[in-house]
């Protein structure tokens, strides 16, 4: 009986040591889990911030593209206006030339 009692005490000691070891490991893993949860929280927040910046950048790009389109339209309109002004100037010059020819012809007719 004494031998059996000693064996049981030895087994109890082993189980107690194993339990302490498992508790230490559980604490260690619990701390790691807490650390990882905090890291996930930080990374999630960074992701949200990055997504917000990306959305803002996309909106900014869209606005800039619209501004570019508007400016290109304005440049095109100004080119057309410039062409029209050149044509008008050319027509005016032709008109002046015709007036001079008509005036000259009228003068010649009056002198006959």
C-alpha positions in Angstrom: 0.0 0.0 0.0 2.9 2.3 0.8 4.3 1.7 -2.7 1.0 2.3 -4.3 0.7 5.6 -2.3 4.1 6.6 -3.4 3.3 5.8 -7.0 0.1 7.9 -6.8 2.0 10.8 -5.2 4.6 10.6 -7.9 1.8 10.5 -10.6 0.1 13.4 -8.8 3.4 15.3 -8.9 3.8 14.6 -12.6 0.2 15.7 -13.4 0.7 18.8 -11.3 3.9 19.7 -13.2 2.2 19.0 -16.5 -0.8 21.2 -15.5 1.6 24.0 -14.5 3.4 23.6 -17.8 0.2 23.7 -19.7 -1.0 26.7 -17.7 2.3 28.5 -18.6 1.9 27.6 -22.2 -1.8 28.7 -22.2 -0.7 32.1 -20.7 2.0 32.4 -23.3 -0.4 31.7 -26.1 -3.0 34.0 -24.6 -0.5 36.8 -24.6 0.4 36.0 -28.2 -3.2 35.9 -29.2 -3.8 39.4 -27.5 -0.7 40.7 -29.4 -2.0 39.3 -32.7 -5.5 40.7 -32.0 -4.0 44.2 -31.4 -1.9 43.9 -34.5 -5.0 42.9 -36.5 -6.8 45.9 -35.1 -3.9 48.3 -36.1 -3.6 46.8 -39.6 -7.4 47.0 -40.1 -7.3 50.6 -39.1 -4.4 51.2 -41.5 -6.3 49.4 -44.3 -9.4 51.6 -43.7 -7.2 54.7 -43.8 -5.6 53.5 -47.0 -9.0 52.8 -48.6 -10.2 56.2 -47.6 -7.1 57.8 -49.2 -7.5 55.7 -52.3 -11.2 56.8 -52.6 -10.2 60.4 -52.2 -7.5 60.0 -54.8 -9.9 58.4 -57.2 -12.4 61.3 -56.8 -9.5 63.8 -57.2 -8.4 62.0 -60.4 -12.0 62.1 -61.7 -12.3 65.8 -61.0 -8.9 66.5 -62.7 -9.9 64.4 -65.7 -13.1 66.4 -66.0 -11.1 69.7 -65.7 -8.7 68.4 -68.5 -11.7 67.5 -70.7 -13.2 71.0 -70.1 -9.9 72.7 -70.9 -9.4 70.6 -74.0 -13.0 71.6 -75.1 -12.2 75.2 -74.4 -8.9 75.0 -76.4 -10.8 73.4 -79.3 -13.4 76.2 -79.2 -10.7 78.9 -79.1 -9.0 77.3 -82.1 -12.3 77.3 -84.0 -12.9 80.9 -83.0 -9.3 81.8 -84.2 -10.0 80.0 -87.5 -13.3 81.9 -87.9 -11.5 85.2 -87.1 -8.9 84.5 -89.7 -11.6 83.7 -92.2 -13.4 86.9 -91.3 -10.2 88.9 -91.7 -9.5 87.3 -95.0 -13.1 88.0 -96.2 -12.8 91.6 -95.0 -9.5 92.0 -96.9 -11.1 90.5 -100.0 -14.0 92.9 -99.5 -11.6 95.9 -99.3 -9.8 94.7 -102.4 -13.2 94.5 -104.2 -14.1 98.0 -103.0 -10.9 99.3 -104.3 -11.4 97.6 -107.7 -15.0 98.9 -107.8 -13.9 102.4 -106.8 -11.2 102.4 -109.4 -13.7 101.1 -112.0 -16.2 103.8 -111.1 -13.5 106.4 -111.2 -12.5 105.3 -114.7 -16.1 105.2 -115.8 -16.6 108.8 -114.5 -13.5 110.0 -116.3 -14.7 108.7 -119.7 
